[in-house]
Amino acid sequence: MSQIFFRETVSFEERQAPLSLYALHQQIREELEMAFPDSYWVVAEVAQVNVDRRKGHCYLTLVDKGDDARQMLAQARATIWGSRYQMLGRYFEEKTGQPLKAGLKVLLQASVRFHELYGLSLDVSNIDPNYTIGDLARQRQETMKRLEAEGLLEANKALELPLVPQRLAIISSATAAGYQDFVHQLENNSYGYTFETTLFPATVQGNDAPNSVAQAFAQISRDSENFDAIVLIRGGGSQTDLSCFDDYKIAAAIGKSPLPVLTGIGHERDESIADLVANTRLKTPTAVAGFLIERFREAEGMAEDLFDSIRMFAAQQLKLTDDKLERISLRLNNMTKQKLQARKDSLESLSRGLLLKPKAYLEAQRHTISMFEKDIDASTKDLLHECERHLQELSVCVEGKSQRYLHMKEHELNHLVHCLETEANDHLKNAQLLFATYSDKLKYGTKAKMQNEHHRLKLLEMSIEANDPEKLLLRGYTITLLNGKVVKSVKDVKTGDVVETKVQDGTLHSMVVNIDTNE
């Protein structure tokens, strides 16, 4: 403190003459030019880029963060003058696939400059794009390894894309031309398929894109049960604005998505990390729309094939059922005839038995009586005389009992015959009713089937008439032929081919001079 106080008490005359700030800066500039006479190759990260559109100069803010990205070790301003920036900027963009922008690590050749008014800066004379390419490749590789370690690289591919993804959550800029083309192609498809699209607006280029796209994915995940798939599209901008799709945040959002993701972000040269992580990658938004429409067409074809299979199977089953019913009908007829014949034979046998048994019984009784008479006459001839009166009484008595016995047996026999006839008639009536029921069922079933088949034939006839080529021509449709074959796609013809176009009242011959595809 005493030393400081002593210096403050030195007289003004004893001090060195003071310098102006300008003079001091001049000395600093001269010393720096002497200390750093040459240009130097410097590695730095671009923190900010400002281009003077009027003069063409590019002003950079360079930083050095070392190994810790959160700590800044050094910062400097740099300038690429207009004429040189036009050459270096174009060369850098051609080599790296993206413009000079914030966040890139660069290797540049620069000279140290100090201006009395603007201070220290670097004049950039050259940029080595190979260093930036290597750094981008390293960042891409690190991102891929991190995604693989976290199980996110193949997670979205493991999700099954619905057969007909109709409810689509779209992540895109509302003003992007690619989004407009995508929606227009879906809404105006030639097959008449309908799609339910919901836009979740997001920035799809620049430094703000990763956070914006990740927020859109988070919003969709909270309402994922209302969608079948997510479509991430971009189009209509510069190809060099696509580097944001290599960012970890977008790739992680795709990997964690509960819905399959389709990408159409406009890469022509190579695939972004977002493309590699997504369930399905397509080049452009219109290619995504075409993929979805074609998927619907394939599903419709499968449904038509299934319908044809079901119809053929039903026809086979009807034929088998008809054959089975016919066999059952024949079997019922044969069984009924056999039952009736068996009942008839049984009745005839019973009838013959009932007629023969009373006669045989009477003959046996008569034979028995005759034997008794002979025995009585032989053994008791004398007693007969003595008991003639008594025997006559006994004879009368025996005759009366025999008649009563015969009347009783005759009554029993008549009752048995009546019961047998009644039972036989009941069985016969039941068999006739059963036969009549099966006959009515067969008749009505046959009539109903004939009506159904007649109606089906009418429908087929109407469908065939509706698709008659002659009628289609009358409605304004045309048929284009090349060498007698129908042209179904622009790929079937080439420039210079002569094609025939059939209309309602004739044929037109024309030459192909130009071919325009839908895309």
C-alpha positions as CSV (number, residue, x, y, z in Angstrom):
1,M,0.0,0.0,0.0
2,S,2.9,2.3,0.8
3,Q,4.4,1.7,-2.7
4,I,1.1,2.5,-4.4
5,F,0.8,5.7,-2.4
6,F,4.4,6.7,-3.3
7,R,3.7,6.3,-7.0
8,E,0.6,8.4,-6.7
9,T,2.7,11.2,-5.2
10,V,5.2,11.4,-8.1
11,S,4.9,14.7,-9.9
12,F,3.4,15.0,-13.4
13,E,6.7,16.2,-14.8
14,E,8.5,13.0,-13.7
15,R,6.0,10.7,-15.4
16,Q,6.4,9.3,-19.0
17,A,4.4,11.3,-21.5
18,P,1.0,9.6,-21.8
19,L,-0.2,7.9,-25.0
20,S,-3.5,8.3,-26.7
21,L,-5.6,5.2,-27.1
22,Y,-5.1,5.3,-30.8
23,A,-1.3,5.5,-30.4
24,L,-1.4,2.6,-28.0
25,H,-3.4,0.5,-30.4
26,Q,-0.9,1.4,-33.2
27,Q,1.9,0.1,-31.1
28,I,-0.1,-3.1,-30.4
29,R,-0.8,-3.5,-34.1
30,E,2.9,-3.0,-35.0
31,E,4.1,-5.5,-32.3
32,L,1.5,-8.1,-33.4
33,E,2.5,-7.8,-37.0
34,M,6.1,-8.3,-36.1
35,A,5.3,-11.2,-33.7
36,F,2.9,-12.9,-36.1
37,P,4.2,-12.1,-39.6
38,D,2.9,-15.2,-41.3
39,S,-0.5,-17.0,-41.6
40,Y,-1.3,-19.9,-39.3
41,W,-3.6,-22.9,-39.5
42,V,-6.1,-22.7,-36.6
43,V,-8.6,-25.2,-35.3
44,A,-11.8,-23.6,-33.9
45,E,-15.5,-24.0,-33.6
46,V,-17.8,-21.5,-35.4
47,A,-20.1,-19.9,-32.9
48,Q,-21.7,-17.3,-35.1
49,V,-21.8,-16.5,-38.9
50,N,-22.9,-13.1,-40.3
51,V,-22.8,-12.5,-44.1
52,D,-23.0,-8.9,-45.4
53,R,-25.3,-9.5,-48.4
54,R,-24.5,-6.1,-49.9
55,K,-20.7,-6.3,-49.8
56,G,-20.3,-10.1,-49.6
57,H,-18.0,-10.2,-46.6
58,C,-18.4,-13.0,-44.0
59,Y,-17.9,-12.2,-40.3
60,L,-17.2,-15.2,-38.0
61,T,-17.1,-15.6,-34.2
62,L,-14.7,-18.4,-33.4
63,V,-14.4,-20.2,-30.0
64,D,-12.3,-22.9,-28.4
65,K,-14.1,-25.0,-25.8
66,G,-11.4,-27.6,-25.3
67,D,-12.5,-31.0,-24.1
68,D,-15.4,-29.6,-22.0
69,A,-18.1,-28.2,-24.2
70,R,-19.5,-26.1,-21.3
71,Q,-16.3,-24.2,-20.8
72,M,-15.0,-21.6,-23.2
73,L,-11.2,-21.2,-23.3
74,A,-10.9,-18.6,-26.1
75,Q,-12.9,-16.4,-28.5
76,A,-11.9,-14.4,-31.5
77,R,-13.5,-12.5,-34.4
78,A,-12.6,-13.6,-38.0
79,T,-13.3,-12.1,-41.4
80,I,-13.5,-13.7,-44.9
81,W,-13.5,-10.8,-47.3
82,G,-16.1,-10.8,-50.1
83,S,-14.2,-12.0,-53.2
84,R,-12.5,-14.8,-51.2
85,Y,-15.7,-15.8,-49.3
86,Q,-17.5,-16.4,-52.6
87,M,-14.8,-18.9,-53.6
88,L,-14.2,-20.5,-50.1
89,G,-17.9,-20.6,-49.2
90,R,-18.8,-22.4,-52.4
91,Y,-15.9,-24.8,-52.2
92,F,-16.6,-25.6,-48.5
93,E,-20.3,-26.3,-49.3
94,E,-19.5,-28.5,-52.2
95,K,-17.1,-30.6,-50.2
96,T,-19.0,-30.9,-46.9
97,G,-22.5,-30.8,-48.2
98,Q,-23.5,-27.9,-46.0
99,P,-22.7,-24.2,-45.7
100,L,-20.4,-22.6,-43.2
101,K,-22.6,-22.3,-40.1
102,A,-22.6,-22.2,-36.3
103,G,-21.7,-25.5,-34.6
104,L,-19.1,-26.7,-37.1
105,K,-15.5,-27.3,-36.3
106,V,-13.2,-25.9,-38.9
107,L,-9.5,-25.8,-39.8
108,L,-8.7,-22.4,-41.3
109,Q,-5.6,-20.5,-42.4
110,A,-5.6,-17.0,-41.0
111,S,-3.4,-14.0,-40.4
112,V,-3.4,-12.1,-37.1
113,R,-4.7,-8.5,-37.6
114,F,-5.3,-5.7,-35.1
115,H,-7.3,-2.7,-36.0
116,E,-7.1,0.5,-34.0
117,L,-11.0,0.8,-34.0
118,Y,-12.2,-2.8,-34.1
119,G,-9.5,-4.6,-32.1
120,L,-8.0,-8.0,-32.7
121,S,-9.3,-10.2,-35.5
122,L,-8.2,-12.9,-37.9
123,D,-8.2,-12.6,-41.7
124,V,-9.1,-16.0,-43.1
125,S,-7.4,-16.9,-46.4
126,N,-8.2,-20.6,-46.7
127,I,-10.4,-23.4,-45.2
128,D,-9.7,-27.1,-45.2
129,P,-13.1,-28.8,-45.6
130,N,-11.6,-32.3,-45.1
131,Y,-11.1,-31.5,-41.4
132,T,-14.8,-30.5,-41.0
133,I,-15.8,-33.6,-43.0
134,G,-13.8,-35.8,-40.6
135,D,-15.2,-34.0,-37.5
136,L,-18.8,-34.5,-38.9
137,A,-18.1,-38.1,-39.6
138,R,-16.7,-38.5,-36.0
139,Q,-19.8,-36.8,-34.6
140,R,-22.0,-39.0,-36.8
141,Q,-20.2,-42.2,-35.6
142,E,-20.4,-41.1,-32.0
143,T,-24.2,-40.5,-32.4
144,M,-24.6,-43.9,-34.0
145,K,-22.7,-45.7,-31.2
146,R,-24.7,-43.9,-28.6
147,L,-28.0,-44.8,-30.3
148,E,-26.9,-48.4,-30.6
149,A,-25.8,-48.5,-26.9
150,E,-29.1,-47.2,-25.8
151,G,-31.0,-49.7,-28.0
152,L,-32.6,-46.9,-30.2
153,L,-30.9,-47.8,-33.5
154,E,-33.3,-50.6,-34.4
155,A,-36.2,-49.8,-32.0
156,N,-38.5,-48.1,-34.5
157,K,-37.8,-50.7,-37.2
158,A,-39.0,-53.4,-34.7
159,L,-42.5,-51.7,-34.7
160,E,-44.9,-53.2,-37.2
161,L,-46.2,-50.7,-39.7
162,P,-50.1,-51.2,-40.0
163,L,-51.3,-52.7,-43.2
164,V,-53.3,-49.5,-44.0
165,P,-51.8,-46.6,-42.0
166,Q,-54.7,-44.2,-42.5
167,R,-54.3,-41.9,-39.4
168,L,-51.1,-39.9,-40.0
169,A,-49.3,-37.6,-37.6
170,I,-47.2,-35.3,-39.8
171,I,-44.1,-33.4,-38.6
172,S,-43.2,-30.7,-41.0
173,S,-43.2,-26.9,-41.6
174,A,-46.7,-25.8,-42.5
175,T,-45.3,-23.6,-45.3
176,A,-42.9,-26.2,-46.8
177,A,-43.6,-27.0,-50.4
178,G,-42.9,-30.7,-49.6
179,Y,-45.7,-30.8,-47.1
180,Q,-48.1,-29.2,-49.6
181,D,-47.1,-31.7,-52.3
182,F,-47.5,-34.6,-49.8
183,V,-51.0,-33.6,-48.7
184,H,-52.1,-32.9,-52.3
185,Q,-50.9,-36.3,-53.6
186,L,-52.8,-38.1,-50.7
187,E,-56.0,-36.2,-51.2
188,N,-56.0,-36.5,-55.0
189,N,-55.0,-40.2,-55.4
190,S,-56.6,-41.9,-58.3
191,Y,-58.0,-44.8,-56.2
192,G,-60.1,-42.6,-54.0
193,Y,-58.4,-43.6,-50.7
194,T,-59.0,-41.3,-47.8
195,F,-56.3,-40.3,-45.2
196,E,-56.7,-38.6,-41.9
197,T,-53.7,-36.2,-41.5
198,T,-52.8,-34.1,-38.5
199,L,-49.9,-31.6,-38.8
200,F,-47.6,-31.0,-35.9
201,P,-45.7,-27.9,-37.0
202,A,-41.9,-27.9,-36.5
203,T,-38.8,-26.2,-37.8
204,V,-37.1,-28.7,-40.2
205,Q,-33.9,-26.9,-40.9
206,G,-31.2,-24.9,-39.1
207,N,-30.0,-25.0,-35.5
208,D,-33.5,-24.8,-34.0
209,A,-34.7,-27.9,-35.9
210,P,-33.6,-30.7,-33.4
211,N,-35.4,-29.2,-30.4
212,S,-38.5,-28.3,-32.5
213,V,-38.8,-31.8,-34.1
214,A,-38.2,-33.5,-30.7
215,Q,-41.0,-31.5,-29.1
216,A,-43.3,-32.5,-31.9
217,F,-42.5,-36.2,-31.4
218,A,-43.2,-35.8,-27.6
219,Q,-46.5,-34.2,-28.4
220,I,-47.5,-37.0,-30.7
221,S,-46.4,-39.7,-28.1
222,R,-48.8,-38.3,-25.6
223,D,-51.7,-38.9,-28.0
224,S,-50.3,-41.9,-29.9
225,E,-53.5,-44.0,-29.6
226,N,-55.1,-41.7,-32.2
227,F,-52.5,-42.3,-34.9
228,D,-51.2,-45.2,-37.0
229,A,-47.9,-43.8,-38.0
230,I,-45.7,-40.7,-38.0
231,V,-44.5,-39.0,-41.2
232,L,-41.4,-36.8,-40.9
233,I,-41.1,-34.8,-44.2
234,R,-39.3,-31.8,-45.6
235,G,-39.0,-30.4,-49.0
236,G,-38.6,-27.3,-51.1
237,G,-35.4,-26.0,-49.4
238,S,-31.7,-26.2,-50.0
239,Q,-30.2,-29.7,-49.8
240,T,-27.5,-28.3,-47.5
241,D,-30.0,-27.5,-44.7
242,L,-30.5,-31.2,-43.9
243,S,-27.6,-31.7,-41.5
244,C,-29.9,-31.2,-38.5
245,F,-31.3,-34.7,-39.2
246,D,-28.0,-36.2,-38.1
247,D,-28.6,-34.7,-34.6
248,Y,-29.0,-37.1,-31.7
249,K,-32.2,-35.4,-30.4
250,I,-34.1,-36.2,-33.6
251,A,-32.7,-39.7,-33.9
252,A,-33.5,-40.5,-30.2
253,A,-37.0,-39.1,-30.6
254,I,-37.6,-41.5,-33.5
255,G,-36.1,-44.4,-31.6
256,K,-38.3,-43.8,-28.6
257,S,-41.5,-43.2,-30.6
258,P,-44.3,-45.6,-29.9
259,L,-45.4,-45.4,-33.5
260,P,-43.6,-46.4,-36.7
261,V,-41.9,-43.4,-38.4
262,L,-41.7,-42.8,-42.2
263,T,-39.1,-40.2,-43.4
264,G,-39.1,-38.2,-46.6
265,I,-36.7,-35.4,-45.9
266,G,-35.2,-34.9,-49.4
267,H,-31.7,-36.6,-49.1
268,E,-30.5,-37.6,-52.6
269,R,-26.7,-38.0,-51.8
270,D,-26.9,-40.3,-48.7
271,E,-28.9,-41.3,-45.7
272,S,-29.2,-39.2,-42.6
273,I,-29.1,-40.8,-39.1
274,A,-32.9,-40.0,-38.9
275,D,-33.4,-42.1,-42.1
276,L,-31.3,-45.0,-40.6
277,V,-33.3,-45.0,-37.3
278,A,-36.7,-44.7,-38.9
279,N,-39.0,-47.6,-39.6
280,T,-39.2,-46.8,-43.4
281,R,-37.0,-44.3,-45.3
282,L,-38.1,-42.7,-48.6
283,K,-36.3,-40.0,-50.5
284,T,-39.0,-37.3,-50.8
285,P,-42.4,-36.3,-49.4
286,T,-44.1,-37.3,-52.6
287,A,-42.3,-40.7,-52.4
288,V,-43.8,-41.2,-48.9
289,A,-47.3,-40.4,-50.3
290,G,-46.8,-42.8,-53.2
291,F,-45.6,-45.5,-50.7
292,L,-48.7,-45.1,-48.6
293,I,-51.1,-45.1,-51.6
294,E,-49.3,-48.2,-53.0
295,R,-49.6,-49.9,-49.5
296,F,-53.4,-49.2,-49.6
297,R,-53.5,-50.6,-53.1
298,E,-51.7,-53.8,-52.0
299,A,-54.1,-54.2,-49.1
300,E,-57.0,-53.8,-51.4
301,G,-55.6,-56.4,-53.7
302,M,-55.1,-58.8,-50.8
303,A,-58.8,-58.2,-49.7
304,E,-60.0,-58.9,-53.2
305,D,-57.9,-62.1,-53.3
306,L,-59.4,-63.1,-50.0
307,F,-62.9,-62.3,-51.2
308,D,-62.3,-64.5,-54.3
309,S,-61.0,-67.3,-52.1
310,I,-64.0,-67.0,-49.8
311,R,-66.4,-67.0,-52.7
312,M,-64.7,-70.1,-54.2
313,F,-64.7,-71.9,-50.9
314,A,-68.4,-71.0,-50.3
315,A,-69.3,-72.3,-53.8
316,Q,-67.3,-75.6,-53.0
317,Q,-69.1,-75.9,-49.7
318,L,-72.5,-75.4,-51.4
319,K,-71.7,-78.0,-54.0
320,L,-70.6,-80.4,-51.2
321,T,-73.7,-79.7,-49.2
322,D,-75.9,-80.2,-52.3
323,D,-74.2,-83.6,-53.0
324,K,-74.6,-84.5,-49.3
325,L,-78.3,-83.6,-49.2
326,E,-78.8,-85.6,-52.4
327,R,-77.1,-88.6,-50.8
328,I,-79.1,-88.2,-47.6
329,S,-82.4,-87.9,-49.7
330,L,-81.6,-91.1,-51.5
331,R,-80.7,-92.9,-48.3
332,L,-83.9,-91.8,-46.7
333,N,-85.9,-93.0,-49.6
334,N,-84.2,-96.4,-49.5
335,M,-84.6,-96.7,-45.8
336,T,-88.3,-95.7,-45.9
337,K,-88.9,-98.3,-48.6
338,Q,-87.0,-100.9,-46.6
339,K,-88.9,-100.1,-43.4
340,L,-92.3,-100.2,-45.2
341,Q,-91.4,-103.5,-46.9
342,A,-90.3,-105.0,-43.6
343,R,-93.5,-103.8,-41.9
344,K,-95.6,-105.2,-44.7
345,D,-93.9,-108.6,-44.5
346,S,-94.3,-108.6,-40.7
347,L,-98.0,-107.9,-41.0
348,E,-98.5,-110.6,-43.6
349,S,-96.7,-113.1,-41.4
350,L,-98.8,-112.1,-38.4
351,S,-102.0,-112.4,-40.5
352,R,-101.1,-115.9,-41.7
353,G,-100.2,-116.9,-38.2
354,L,-103.6,-115.6,-36.8
355,L,-105.5,-117.5,-39.5
356,L,-103.8,-120.9,-38.9
357,K,-103.6,-121.0,-35.1
358,P,-107.4,-121.2,-34.3
359,K,-107.9,-124.0,-36.8
360,A,-105.0,-126.0,-35.5
361,Y,-106.2,-125.4,-31.9
362,L,-109.7,-126.6,-32.8
363,E,-108.4,-129.7,-34.6
364,A,-106.2,-130.5,-31.5
365,Q,-109.2,-130.2,-29.3
366,R,-111.4,-132.4,-31.5
367,H,-108.6,-134.9,-31.7
368,T,-108.3,-135.0,-27.9
369,I,-112.1,-135.4,-27.4
370,S,-112.2,-138.2,-30.0
371,M,-109.4,-140.0,-28.1
372,F,-111.2,-139.5,-24.8
373,E,-114.3,-140.9,-26.4
374,K,-112.5,-143.9,-27.7
375,D,-110.9,-144.6,-24.3
376,I,-114.1,-144.2,-22.5
377,D,-115.9,-146.4,-24.9
378,A,-113.2,-149.1,-24.7
379,S,-112.6,-149.1,-20.9
380,T,-116.0,-148.2,-19.5
381,K,-118.4,-149.7,-22.0
382,D,-120.4,-151.3,-19.2
383,L,-120.2,-148.1,-17.1
384,L,-121.5,-146.1,-20.1
385,H,-124.6,-148.1,-20.1
386,E,-125.1,-147.6,-16.4
387,C,-124.2,-144.0,-16.5
388,E,-125.6,-143.2,-19.9
389,R,-128.0,-140.6,-18.5
390,H,-125.2,-139.2,-16.3
391,L,-122.8,-139.3,-19.3
392,Q,-125.3,-137.5,-21.5
393,E,-125.5,-134.7,-18.9
394,L,-121.8,-134.6,-18.7
395,S,-121.7,-134.4,-22.5
396,V,-124.0,-131.5,-22.5
397,C,-121.9,-129.8,-19.8
398,V,-118.6,-130.4,-21.7
399,E,-120.1,-129.1,-24.9
400,G,-121.2,-125.9,-23.2
401,K,-117.8,-125.4,-21.6
402,S,-116.1,-126.0,-24.9
403,Q,-118.2,-123.4,-26.6
404,R,-117.5,-120.8,-23.9
405,Y,-113.8,-121.6,-24.0
406,L,-113.8,-121.2,-27.8
407,H,-115.7,-117.9,-27.6
408,M,-113.2,-116.6,-25.0
409,K,-110.2,-117.6,-27.1
410,E,-111.8,-116.1,-30.2
411,H,-112.4,-112.8,-28.4
412,E,-108.7,-112.7,-27.2
413,L,-107.5,-113.5,-30.8
414,N,-109.7,-110.7,-32.2
415,H,-108.3,-108.2,-29.7
416,L,-104.7,-109.2,-30.5
417,V,-105.4,-108.8,-34.2
418,H,-106.9,-105.3,-33.6
419,C,-103.8,-104.2,-31.5
420,L,-101.4,-105.4,-34.2
421,E,-103.3,-103.6,-36.9
422,T,-103.4,-100.4,-34.9
423,E,-99.7,-100.4,-34.1
424,A,-98.8,-101.2,-37.7
425,N,-101.0,-98.3,-39.0
426,D,-99.4,-95.9,-36.5
427,H,-95.9,-96.8,-37.6
428,L,-96.9,-96.5,-41.2
429,K,-98.4,-93.0,-40.7
430,N,-95.3,-91.8,-38.8
431,A,-93.0,-93.0,-41.5
432,Q,-95.2,-91.3,-44.2
433,L,-95.1,-88.0,-42.2
434,L,-91.3,-88.2,-41.8
435,F,-90.9,-88.8,-45.5
436,A,-93.2,-85.9,-46.4
437,T,-91.2,-83.6,-44.0
438,Y,-87.9,-84.4,-45.7
439,S,-89.4,-84.1,-49.1
440,D,-90.7,-80.5,-48.3
441,K,-87.4,-79.5,-46.9
442,L,-85.6,-80.7,-50.0
443,K,-88.0,-78.9,-52.2
444,Y,-87.8,-75.6,-50.4
445,G,-84.0,-75.8,-50.0
446,T,-83.6,-76.5,-53.7
447,K,-85.9,-73.6,-54.6
448,A,-84.0,-71.1,-52.3
449,K,-80.6,-72.1,-53.7
450,M,-81.9,-71.7,-57.2
451,Q,-83.1,-68.2,-56.4
452,N,-79.8,-67.2,-54.7
453,E,-77.8,-68.5,-57.7
454,H,-80.1,-66.7,-60.1
455,H,-79.6,-63.4,-58.1
456,R,-75.8,-63.9,-58.1
457,L,-75.8,-64.5,-61.8
458,K,-77.8,-61.3,-62.3
459,L,-75.2,-59.3,-60.2
460,L,-72.3,-60.8,-62.2
461,E,-74.1,-59.9,-65.5
462,M,-74.7,-56.3,-64.3
463,S,-71.0,-56.0,-63.2
464,I,-69.8,-57.4,-66.6
465,E,-72.1,-55.0,-68.5
466,A,-70.9,-52.0,-66.4
467,N,-67.2,-52.8,-67.2
468,D,-67.8,-53.3,-70.9
469,P,-65.0,-51.5,-72.8
470,E,-67.5,-50.2,-75.4
471,K,-69.5,-48.5,-72.6
472,L,-66.3,-47.1,-71.0
473,L,-65.4,-45.5,-74.4
474,L,-68.9,-44.0,-74.6
475,R,-68.3,-42.4,-71.2
476,G,-65.2,-40.6,-72.5
477,Y,-62.5,-43.0,-71.5
478,T,-59.8,-43.9,-74.0
479,I,-57.5,-46.9,-74.5
480,T,-53.8,-46.3,-75.5
481,L,-52.1,-49.2,-77.3
482,L,-48.4,-49.7,-78.3
483,N,-47.8,-52.5,-80.7
484,G,-51.3,-53.9,-79.9
485,K,-50.6,-53.9,-76.1
486,V,-52.4,-51.7,-73.6
487,V,-50.1,-48.9,-72.2
488,K,-50.5,-48.9,-68.3
489,S,-47.5,-46.8,-67.4
490,V,-45.2,-44.1,-68.8
491,K,-42.5,-46.7,-68.4
492,D,-44.1,-48.8,-71.2
493,V,-43.3,-46.1,-73.9
494,K,-40.3,-44.0,-74.9
495,T,-39.9,-40.9,-76.9
496,G,-40.5,-41.5,-80.6
497,D,-42.9,-44.5,-80.2
498,V,-46.1,-44.4,-82.3
499,V,-49.2,-45.2,-80.1
500,E,-52.8,-45.8,-81.0
501,T,-55.6,-44.1,-78.9
502,K,-59.0,-45.7,-79.2
503,V,-62.0,-43.4,-78.7
504,Q,-65.7,-43.9,-79.1
505,D,-65.9,-43.4,-82.9
506,G,-62.4,-44.3,-84.1
507,T,-58.6,-44.6,-83.5
508,L,-56.0,-41.9,-83.2
509,H,-52.3,-42.5,-84.2
510,S,-49.8,-40.2,-82.4
511,M,-46.0,-40.1,-81.7
512,V,-44.6,-39.6,-78.2
513,V,-42.6,-36.4,-78.1
514,N,-42.2,-36.0,-74.4
515,I,-42.9,-38.0,-71.2
516,D,-43.8,-36.4,-67.9
517,T,-44.0,-38.4,-64.7
518,N,-46.2,-37.7,-61.7
519,E,-43.2,-36.8,-59.7
